[in-house]
Amino acid sequence: MAKALLYRLFKFGKIPESLKRQLESEGLLLQDEGIPGSVTYLNFRSPTRYSNWRRVWSIASLALTQSRLLALMYSRPAIDVPFTDERFKGLGFSVEKGNTLKIALEASLFHSDWSGELEYRFNTDQAQYFLDEVNARAKG
């Protein structure tokens, strides 16, 4: 899959070097950066926002280490959860259309004053590899 134009021109969606070094020290298994991504808010409520349905597109990065899953939107953490964290079990993973990794979760999983559902989608050729590795880590 082609990298996003803003990534190719300006490196939007790139994993910061300091974070990349940290990920490598944890045993980096898979990574993809500068990929199209989105978050969909379904029946979402927070103290400052609400939406019955809203999709926000971004340029994203995904990284999987021996110990955690990290998803960045415009180089800001969207999902950063160790496999040993109880919240990891609340994430629902699937592959859509062969090259889109979907991560669904209840908004209250990470923010107690949020409600509704969040669906993150990452368009990557490595979607199935990410899903297989996440499933292997979840069982192990």
MIKOLVO-191671 format. One line per field, with one value per residue: x, y, z of N, C-alpha, C, CB in turn; residue in one letter; residue number from 1. Coordinates in steps of 0.001 Angstrom, whole numbers, plus 500000, padded with zeros to 6 digits. Glycine has a CB too. Example, Ala and Ser with C-alpha at 12.3 -4.5 7.8 and 13.67 -1.06 7.14 Angstrom:
MIKOLVO-191671
neast	[513190,512850]
nnorth	[494310,497750]
nup	[507800,507080]
caeast	[512300,513670]
canorth	[495500,498940]
caup	[507800,507140]
ceast	[513200,512900]
cnorth	[496700,500030]
cup	[507800,507870]
cbeast	[511308,514084]
cbnorth	[495527,499402]
cbup	[509046,505725]
residuo	[A,S]
num	[1,2]
END
This chain:
MIKOLVO-191671
neast	[500845,500534,502289,500951,500442,501188,502962,505002,505871,506284,506761,504693,503030,505094,506991,508375,511906,513018,511038,511025,513525,513069,511053,512500,514269,512522,512079,511161,508692,506894,506217,504670,504539,503239,500777,497382,494819,492042,489640,486587,483816,481245,478092,479227,480334,481796,483222,483689,482897,480564,479041,477008,477770,480871,483667,487134,489851,493314,496935,498744,500608,501744,502951,504378,505627,507567,506293,504141,501405,501302,499730,499760,498440,499018,501575,500956,500102,497485,496594,498165,499181,500241,500662,500228,498473,495241,493329,493938,492589,490107,490142,489084,490055,490298,490438,489666,488525,490916,493246,493000,493420,491378,490612,488583,486906,485506,484847,485135,487086,489688,489253,487507,485405,484306,482041,480512,481547,484698,486294,489146,490895,493371,495060,496986,499376,500287,498300,497131,499355,499825,497438,497700,500037,499204,497117,498606,500161,498174,497219,499453]
nnorth	[498831,502209,504883,507629,510824,513172,512027,511163,513635,515355,513778,513362,511460,509828,507692,509057,509474,509068,507542,505389,504234,503354,501455,499609,498705,497236,495064,495124,493935,494278,497030,499884,502889,506167,505604,505517,506259,506038,507158,506200,507493,506275,506782,508431,509996,512507,514668,517030,516640,515254,512787,511090,509690,509863,510304,510570,511257,510421,510444,507661,505474,502225,499983,497046,495394,493065,493413,495276,497025,499697,502493,505283,508475,510935,511090,511170,509385,507053,504534,502784,500159,497698,494130,492769,494294,494581,495924,495364,493071,494048,495059,494759,492993,492894,492108,493968,493933,492846,494497,496270,496970,496694,498068,497826,499315,499960,503236,503951,502328,503362,505902,506989,508818,508823,507572,505190,503920,503294,503014,502155,502326,501077,501318,499059,497003,495040,494156,491593,490287,491837,491254,488444,488335,489827,488214,485921,486936,487579,485097,483975]
nup	[500000,499208,500730,502626,501107,502549,504304,502606,501632,503906,506103,507933,510362,511029,513140,515991,516480,519073,520300,518552,519057,521664,521182,519648,521577,523085,521564,518682,516562,514369,512192,510731,509081,508297,507126,505864,508173,510490,512925,514230,515814,517708,518973,520903,523892,525826,528369,526934,524296,521918,519851,517558,515299,513853,511793,511739,509802,509437,509342,510039,512290,513083,515528,516807,519518,521497,523857,523739,522048,519842,518528,516518,515751,513532,514733,517427,520362,520037,520719,523187,524635,526872,526499,528832,530259,531639,530161,527548,526825,526279,523750,520422,517642,514092,510556,507754,504417,503535,503780,505897,509178,511924,515033,517656,520428,523686,524655,527324,528271,528424,529375,532011,532088,529584,527072,524825,521588,520003,516909,515435,512399,510263,507314,505939,504326,505921,507580,508167,509246,511548,512921,513294,514912,517149,518076,518728,520823,522636,523425,524516]
caeast	[500000,501314,502302,500169,501175,501824,504108,506076,506384,506664,506951,503593,502708,506331,507276,509516,513136,513184,510082,511462,514619,512439,510384,513545,514802,511506,511981,510218,508303,506292,505915,504312,504287,502786,499663,496078,494136,490869,488932,485147,483158,479865,477368,480331,480116,482875,482859,483824,482467,479615,478751,476378,478663,481847,484926,488237,490959,494646,498075,498973,501705,501497,504146,504124,506865,507381,505522,502994,500888,501294,499144,499898,497731,499851,502678,500458,499557,496046,496513,499474,498782,501031,499878,499926,497446,493891,492573,494232,491530,488928,490309,488624,490868,489852,490949,488598,488912,492250,494396,492647,493360,490380,490701,487362,486937,484611,485557,485405,488208,490859,488818,486318,484318,483879,481174,480346,482517,485712,486809,490340,491213,494696,495215,498356,499550,500671,497153,496989,500509,499552,496381,498267,500958,498413,496439,499617,500557,497027,497119,500676]
canorth	[500000,503438,505753,508848,511899,514043,511302,511203,514992,516026,512759,513308,510078,509086,507404,509871,508696,508655,506462,504245,503590,502658,500280,498652,498103,496306,493951,495499,492821,494825,498454,500515,504293,506964,504906,506125,505734,506799,506758,506425,507654,505791,507105,508867,511095,512860,515959,518158,516285,514160,512515,509804,509054,510803,509672,511508,510638,510900,509656,506862,504513,501075,499254,495921,494896,491867,493707,496170,497512,501151,503104,506730,509279,512141,510968,511227,508067,506798,503315,502369,499243,496464,492898,492327,495182,494009,496629,494759,492088,494782,495493,493795,493098,492183,492621,494271,494105,492320,495337,497252,496464,497405,497881,498381,499321,500837,504474,504005,501437,504164,507162,506646,509768,508696,506432,504940,503015,503831,502057,502626,501564,501354,500696,498587,495694,494111,494009,490211,489983,492461,490477,487156,488568,490246,487004,485071,487566,487511,483726,483630]
caup	[500000,499110,501899,502474,500456,503547,504856,501607,501493,505147,507142,508892,510674,511282,514543,516431,516663,520471,520523,517754,519810,522790,520624,519259,522799,523572,520619,517633,515699,513152,512203,509472,509372,507169,506490,506124,509344,510913,514146,514116,517102,517642,520212,521764,524836,526756,528970,526005,522946,521722,518455,517291,514334,513311,511401,511593,509061,509818,508882,511235,512404,513951,515951,517688,520112,522309,525062,523617,520778,519793,517339,516546,514754,513389,515692,518807,520737,520044,521517,523686,525694,527007,526424,530191,530806,531563,529127,526248,526545,525832,522367,519425,516436,512899,509286,506812,503012,503278,504119,506916,510548,512723,516473,518242,521888,524418,524980,528766,528594,528764,529998,532797,531838,528191,526776,523399,520964,519104,515943,514737,511192,509723,506007,505823,503699,506978,508496,508620,510106,512842,513570,513716,516034,518320,518578,519349,522099,523541,523936,525217]
ceast	[500894,501209,501485,501042,501882,502992,505276,506694,506988,506904,505910,503256,503932,506481,508490,510724,513318,512251,510495,512603,514066,511757,511394,514144,513822,511372,510913,509963,507788,506117,505520,503962,503898,501634,498348,495408,492923,490410,487470,484555,481700,479181,478340,479921,481364,482494,482893,483276,481363,479353,478075,477209,479573,483102,485956,489391,492286,495706,498610,500246,501265,502825,503731,505473,506565,506431,504291,502610,500832,500704,499229,499046,498467,500924,502265,499850,498033,495771,497940,499204,499687,500115,499482,498835,496066,493061,492813,493142,490251,489022,489846,489367,490232,490510,489761,489181,490361,493411,494070,492546,492380,490583,489495,487444,485855,485409,485931,486577,489439,490518,487496,485144,483891,482917,481014,481409,483470,486168,487974,490573,492547,494852,496689,498377,499875,499517,497036,498148,500317,498511,496924,499179,500213,497705,497405,500024,499398,496884,498290,500822]
cnorth	[501236,504239,506999,509958,512803,513350,511388,512589,515545,515090,512857,511845,509213,508843,508233,508986,508217,507498,505209,503499,502795,501380,499203,497968,497095,495079,494195,494326,493301,496322,498885,501947,505036,506337,505643,505446,506582,506306,507141,506435,507241,506021,507575,510055,511269,514208,517131,517892,515246,514003,511155,508997,510127,510039,510771,510760,511219,510074,508962,506026,503412,500440,498177,495429,493598,492130,494578,496459,499036,501596,504614,507342,510612,512190,511135,509877,508039,505565,502956,501467,498008,495246,492399,493176,494541,494652,496037,493761,492750,495292,494392,494016,492323,492818,492790,494453,493726,493182,496431,496564,497329,497041,498598,498295,500223,502061,504548,503122,502216,505485,506909,507593,509802,507523,506329,503981,503791,502713,502694,501721,502050,500594,500337,497221,494624,493823,492591,489807,490587,491649,489150,487321,488979,489051,486062,485619,487469,486131,483370,484340]
cup	[500000,500408,501592,501895,501468,504244,503875,501493,502781,506323,508254,509124,510900,512785,514953,516773,518104,520805,519753,518451,520990,522301,520226,520477,523404,522669,519574,516693,514348,513312,510807,509811,508106,506417,506754,507320,509668,512274,513940,515515,516926,518985,521291,522621,525694,527357,527979,524607,522967,520234,518332,516293,513774,512968,511160,510938,509524,509106,510117,511137,513355,514296,516940,518195,520857,523475,524879,522170,520869,518465,517509,515451,514693,514477,517153,519162,520722,520903,521912,524887,525711,526955,527810,530856,530613,530453,527742,525845,526050,524405,521421,518118,515294,511681,508350,505420,502744,503709,505139,508266,511324,514184,517079,519761,522448,524850,526453,529179,529042,529442,530716,532544,530370,528073,525261,522892,520079,518185,515199,513533,510645,508411,505800,505149,504739,507954,509040,509532,511497,513605,514097,514928,517295,518929,519266,520719,523109,524169,524816,526484]
cbeast	[499037,500836,503755,499566,500232,500797,503742,505547,505287,505612,508342,502342,501888,507565,507529,509122,514338,512919,508668,511905,515633,511413,509536,514648,515129,510164,511690,510742,507242,504932,507117,503122,505515,503914,499575,495173,495083,489726,489545,484465,483280,479821,476567,481559,478862,484300,483790,485259,483642,478287,480038,474950,477867,482152,484745,488662,490786,494845,499187,497787,503027,500550,505206,503329,507496,508727,506393,503284,499472,502722,497658,501372,496185,498975,503725,499406,500054,495501,495809,500392,497311,501842,500663,501187,497503,493174,492939,495602,491229,488685,491781,487099,492287,488296,492037,487822,488685,492383,494942,491319,494776,488928,492071,486104,488305,483972,484710,484169,488558,491653,488667,486661,484741,485099,479781,480399,481803,486914,485698,491590,490087,495816,494705,499030,500659,501864,495854,496910,501817,499070,495223,499046,501982,497383,495740,500849,500966,495749,497026,501837]
cbnorth	[499995,504287,506128,509282,512721,514491,509812,510764,515898,517000,512881,514108,509495,509857,505867,510729,509527,509838,506903,504706,504650,503581,500679,499355,499192,497014,492658,496707,491976,494145,499277,499773,504940,507198,503453,506030,505676,506682,507448,505335,509132,504287,505878,509229,510831,512917,516256,518535,515771,514417,512567,510005,508332,511950,508777,512124,510844,510831,510546,505960,505200,500043,500213,494780,495957,491368,494349,497461,496896,501727,502636,507148,509466,513417,511977,512374,507672,506602,502134,503615,498827,496471,491818,492364,496588,494175,498104,494060,491269,495927,495870,493911,492588,492209,491662,495531,495534,492065,495970,497964,496464,497062,498430,497634,499766,500106,505676,503594,500570,504436,508312,506651,511156,508508,506578,506249,501929,504436,501601,502639,501704,500960,501640,498522,495753,494669,494390,489265,490515,493919,490222,486512,489640,491332,486272,484952,489071,487874,482739,483892]
cbup	[501217,497913,502304,503829,499595,504586,505150,500247,501030,505518,507739,508384,509580,510723,514777,517658,516249,521420,520109,516353,520315,523501,519409,518462,523822,523684,521355,516844,516383,512844,512711,508745,510013,506236,506999,504871,510542,509876,515448,513225,517634,517256,520713,520920,525730,526034,530121,525895,522135,522494,517605,516762,513192,514311,510123,512976,507536,511355,508170,511487,512905,513276,516582,516958,521070,522831,526027,524323,520451,519985,517119,516385,515117,513450,515369,518987,522120,518590,520726,524074,525516,528332,525689,531034,530122,532903,529126,526283,527796,526740,522083,519208,516697,512772,508665,507246,502591,501873,502868,506565,511225,512258,517058,517719,522394,525647,524607,529537,527387,527530,528929,534272,532273,527243,527482,522614,520147,519894,514956,515684,510120,510739,504876,507205,502641,507739,507784,507418,509469,512658,512590,512563,515668,517933,517438,518436,521873,522799,522795,524395]
residuo	[M,A,K,A,L,L,Y,R,L,F,K,F,G,K,I,P,E,S,L,K,R,Q,L,E,S,E,G,L,L,L,Q,D,E,G,I,P,G,S,V,T,Y,L,N,F,R,S,P,T,R,Y,S,N,W,R,R,V,W,S,I,A,S,L,A,L,T,Q,S,R,L,L,A,L,M,Y,S,R,P,A,I,D,V,P,F,T,D,E,R,F,K,G,L,G,F,S,V,E,K,G,N,T,L,K,I,A,L,E,A,S,L,F,H,S,D,W,S,G,E,L,E,Y,R,F,N,T,D,Q,A,Q,Y,F,L,D,E,V,N,A,R,A,K,G]
num	[1,2,3,4,5,6,7,8,9,10,11,12,13,14,15,16,17,18,19,20,21,22,23,24,25,26,27,28,29,30,31,32,33,34,35,36,37,38,39,40,41,42,43,44,45,46,47,48,49,50,51,52,53,54,55,56,57,58,59,60,61,62,63,64,65,66,67,68,69,70,71,72,73,74,75,76,77,78,79,80,81,82,83,84,85,86,87,88,89,90,91,92,93,94,95,96,97,98,99,100,101,102,103,104,105,106,107,108,109,110,111,112,113,114,115,116,117,118,119,120,121,122,123,124,125,126,127,128,129,130,131,132,133,134,135,136,137,138,139,140]
END
